[in-house]
Amino acid sequence: MANALTVDVEDYFQTAAMAEVAPLESWHRMPLRVERSTWKLLEIFDRHQVRATLFFLGWIAERCPNLVAGAVAAGHEVACHSYWHRAVGRMSPATFREDTLRAKDAIEAAGGVQVVGYRAPNFSILPGMEWAREILSECGFEYSSSVHPIRHDHFNNPNAPRQPYRTKGGLLELPVTTWRIFGHNLPVGGGAYLRILPFGLVATGLKRVLASGEPLMLYVHPWEIDAEQPRLPAGWKSRLRQYTGLNRMAGRLEKVLSRHRFTTVLEAFVRRRVNPAVQTHTIGVA
C-alpha cells in the first residue's frame, strides 16, 4: 500500500502560532529560511527514494520560484496552500476565491505544471463551509486535504470523517491520518504531533491505521527541521507548539520513511479508487 507524504511549504513566521507577532505586513522584513529547510527535506526524501506532495504558499512561490521548479524536476507533486495562509473562515467567498486563484497561478507559473490539489491553512475548512469546496471545484482543483478530524483550538473538527470522501460537488477530500482509539481520534499524522508525542505512540498508531487497510496521509513543514530558526516573542502556548522537538524532527521523519512506503497524494489517493462506503459525504453546519 502506498501512503501519501505531504509538506506544507511555509516559513517559520507564517504559522498560526506566530500570527500575532508576525502579521502579514511584517513578512517582507523577515529573513527567509524556507529554501534551505525545504531543500534539506528534499534531500531526505531522495535518500529514502520518496516522492511527496508539496503544498506551497503562493507568497513563497512568487519569491522562491526555483524551489517550486526544483521540486517538480525532482519528481514531486506541487499543490496549493493558499496565498496568505489565512484561515478559510476569516475570508468571504469572494476573498477566498481571489486568494486561491492568486496562489494557484503563482505556483503553476513557477513549476510549469497544473496544480490540482489544495490544503487549507490550519485545516480550516470546517463544518458549514461547503461553499469553499464548491469554489475549489470551480477553480479546477481535483482534491483537497483540508480536514484534520481532531479537537483543536484552531481547527476543531473531531466529528469529521477519517477516511477519504467526495463532496456533492465531486471534490475528493483527504483527511490527515488519525488513529481511532478509546473513542477518540489521536493525531499521529505528523506536524507537531510527530515532534512532541512519544515516538513509540506515533509509530504504533501508524501501524494500527495501516493494519486496518487505510493508507496514511502524513504532513510536515520545512521549519520543523530548522532548529536554528529565530525565536519570536509569542505566548507560551505558541512557543511550545512551534519550538518543541525541532532538533529531533528530522530523525523521527527518517524513521517513519524507513518503515513505510510513501509517494505523492496523486498516486496514493487520487489515482486509487476511493472506498465507495464513504464516497459521498456532506458535512453539516456546526
C-alpha positions in Angstrom: 0.0 0.0 0.0 1.3 3.4 -1.0 0.9 6.2 1.5 1.0 10.0 0.9 3.7 12.2 2.3 3.0 16.0 2.2 4.8 19.2 3.0 3.1 22.5 3.8 5.7 24.9 2.4 5.6 27.9 4.6 8.3 29.7 6.7 8.7 30.0 10.5 7.0 33.4 10.7 3.9 32.3 8.6 2.5 29.8 11.1 -0.8 30.3 13.0 1.2 30.1 16.2 3.2 33.2 15.2 0.3 35.2 13.6 0.1 37.7 16.4 3.8 38.6 16.5 4.4 38.3 12.7 1.4 39.8 10.9 1.2 39.8 7.1 2.5 43.3 6.8 5.8 42.3 8.5 6.6 39.3 6.3 8.7 41.3 3.9 11.1 42.2 6.7 11.6 38.6 7.9 14.7 36.7 6.7 13.6 33.8 4.6 14.8 30.4 5.7 12.3 28.2 3.8 14.5 27.5 0.8 17.3 25.9 2.8 15.0 23.8 5.0 12.9 22.7 2.1 15.9 21.6 0.1 17.0 19.7 3.2 13.7 17.9 3.2 14.0 17.0 -0.4 17.4 15.6 0.3 15.9 13.4 3.0 13.2 12.2 0.6 15.8 11.4 -2.1 17.8 9.3 0.3 14.7 7.3 1.0 13.5 7.2 -2.6 10.3 9.0 -1.7 8.2 11.4 -3.8 6.0 13.8 -1.9 3.3 16.4 -2.5 4.4 20.0 -1.6 1.6 22.4 -0.8 3.2 25.8 -1.5 2.0 29.1 -0.2 1.6 31.4 -3.3 3.6 34.0 -1.4 6.5 31.6 -1.2 6.2 30.5 -4.9 6.4 34.1 -6.1 9.6 34.7 -4.1 11.2 31.3 -4.5 10.2 30.1 -8.0 13.3 27.9 -8.3 12.2 26.0 -5.2 8.9 25.1 -6.9 10.7 24.2 -10.2 13.2 22.2 -8.3 10.6 20.1 -6.6 8.9 19.4 -9.9 12.2 18.5 -11.5 12.9 16.0 -8.7 9.6 14.2 -9.4 7.4 15.7 -6.6 3.9 17.0 -7.0 3.3 20.6 -6.2 -0.1 21.8 -4.9 -1.7 24.9 -3.3 -1.6 26.0 0.4 -3.3 29.4 -0.2 -1.5 32.7 -0.8 -1.5 34.4 2.5 -2.0 31.5 5.0 -5.3 32.9 6.3 -7.9 30.6 7.8 -10.8 30.0 5.4 -13.4 31.1 7.9 -11.8 34.6 8.1 -12.4 35.2 4.4 -15.5 35.9 2.4 -16.2 33.5 -0.5 -15.0 36.2 -3.0 -11.8 36.8 -1.0 -11.2 33.0 -0.7 -11.6 32.6 -4.5 -9.2 35.5 -5.1 -6.6 34.2 -2.6 -6.8 30.7 -4.0 -6.5 31.7 -7.7 -3.6 34.0 -7.0 -1.7 31.2 -5.2 -2.6 28.7 -7.9 -1.4 31.0 -10.7 1.9 31.7 -8.9 2.6 28.0 -8.2 1.8 27.0 -11.8 3.9 29.8 -13.2 6.9 28.7 -11.1 6.5 25.0 -11.6 5.3 24.9 -15.2 2.7 22.3 -14.2 -1.0 22.2 -13.5 -2.0 22.4 -9.8 -4.9 20.1 -8.8 -4.5 19.8 -5.0 -5.3 22.2 -2.2 -4.8 22.3 1.5 -6.4 25.0 3.6 -4.2 26.7 6.2 -4.6 25.1 9.6 -7.1 22.6 8.1 -9.6 25.4 8.3 -12.4 24.1 6.0 -14.8 23.4 8.9 -18.4 22.3 9.2 -20.7 24.8 7.4 -18.0 25.8 4.9 -19.0 23.6 1.9 -19.0 26.8 -0.1 -15.2 26.7 0.0 -15.1 23.2 -1.6 -17.5 24.3 -4.3 -15.2 27.2 -5.1 -12.2 24.8 -5.2 -14.0 22.6 -7.7 -14.9 25.7 -9.8 -11.2 26.7 -9.8 -10.1 23.4 -11.2 -9.0 21.5 -8.2 -9.5 17.7 -8.0 -8.8 17.2 -4.4 -8.5 18.9 -1.0 -6.6 17.7 2.1 -8.1 20.3 4.5 -9.5 18.2 7.3 -7.8 17.1 10.5 -10.5 15.3 12.4 -9.4 16.1 16.0 -10.2 18.5 18.8 -8.1 21.7 18.5 -8.4 25.3 19.4 -7.6 26.4 15.9 -9.3 23.8 13.7 -11.7 21.9 16.0 -13.3 19.2 13.8 -13.4 15.9 15.8 -16.6 14.5 14.1 -15.3 14.8 10.5 -14.8 11.6 8.5 -11.4 10.0 9.0 -11.4 8.3 5.5 -11.4 9.9 2.1 -14.8 11.0 0.7 -16.3 13.0 -2.1 -18.4 16.1 -1.6 -21.6 16.7 -3.5 -19.6 18.8 -5.9 -17.3 15.9 -6.7 -14.2 17.2 -4.9 -12.2 14.5 -3.2 -11.5 15.3 0.4 -8.5 13.5 2.1 -8.3 13.9 5.9 -5.0 13.7 7.7 -4.3 10.4 9.4 -5.6 9.8 12.9 -5.7 6.7 15.0 -9.2 5.9 16.4 -8.6 4.6 20.0 -10.8 4.6 23.1 -13.5 6.6 21.2 -11.2 9.4 20.2 -9.0 10.4 17.2 -5.4 10.5 18.2 -3.3 12.8 15.9 -0.5 10.7 14.6 -0.3 12.2 11.1 2.7 14.4 11.5 3.4 18.0 12.2 3.7 19.0 15.9 2.4 15.6 17.0 5.3 13.8 15.4 7.7 16.2 17.1 6.0 16.2 20.6 4.3 12.9 21.2 6.3 9.9 22.3 7.6 8.3 19.0 6.6 4.8 20.1 3.0 6.0 20.4 3.1 7.6 16.9 4.7 4.5 15.4 2.1 2.2 16.9 -0.7 4.4 15.7 0.6 4.4 12.2 0.9 0.6 12.2 -2.6 0.2 13.5 -4.0 2.5 10.8 -2.2 0.6 8.1 -3.4 -2.7 9.6 -7.0 -1.5 9.1 -6.4 -1.1 5.4 -6.2 2.7 5.3 -3.3 4.4 3.6 -1.5 7.1 5.6 -1.7 10.9 4.9 1.2 12.5 6.7 2.3 16.1 6.8 5.4 18.1 7.8 6.6 21.7 7.5 10.1 22.8 6.4 10.5 25.0 9.5 10.0 21.9 11.7 13.5 20.7 10.8 15.1 24.2 11.2 16.2 24.1 14.9 18.1 27.4 14.4 15.1 29.5 13.3 14.7 32.8 15.1 12.7 32.6 18.3 9.8 35.1 18.1 8.2 36.7 21.2 5.0 34.8 21.1 2.9 33.4 24.1 4.0 30.3 25.9 1.5 28.0 24.2 2.6 29.2 20.7 6.3 28.8 21.7 5.5 25.3 22.9 3.8 24.3 19.7 6.4 25.8 17.4 9.7 25.1 19.1 9.3 21.8 20.9 11.1 18.9 19.3 12.7 20.8 16.4 16.0 19.2 17.0 14.6 15.7 16.7 12.1 16.1 13.9 14.4 15.2 11.0 15.4 12.0 12.7 11.9 11.0 13.5 10.8 11.7 10.0 13.6 9.5 8.6 12.5 6.7 10.9 9.0 6.9 9.5 10.2 7.0 5.9 12.4 3.9 6.5 9.4 1.9 7.8 6.7 2.7 5.3 6.4 3.4 1.6 5.4 6.9 0.6 4.5 8.8 -2.6 2.5 11.7 -3.8 -1.1 12.4 -3.0 -2.0 11.9 -6.7 -0.5 8.4 -6.7 -1.6 7.3 -3.2 -5.2 8.6 -3.2 -6.4 10.4 -6.4 -5.5 7.6 -8.8 -6.6 5.0 -6.3 -10.3 4.2 -6.1 -11.9 5.7 -3.0 -13.9 3.4 -0.7 -17.5 3.5 -2.0 -18.8 3.4 1.5 -17.5 6.9 2.1 -17.6 8.2 -1.4 -20.2 10.9 -0.8 -20.4 12.9 2.3 -21.7 16.4 3.3 -20.5 18.0 6.5 -23.3 19.7 8.3 -23.3 23.1 10.0 -21.7 23.1 13.4 
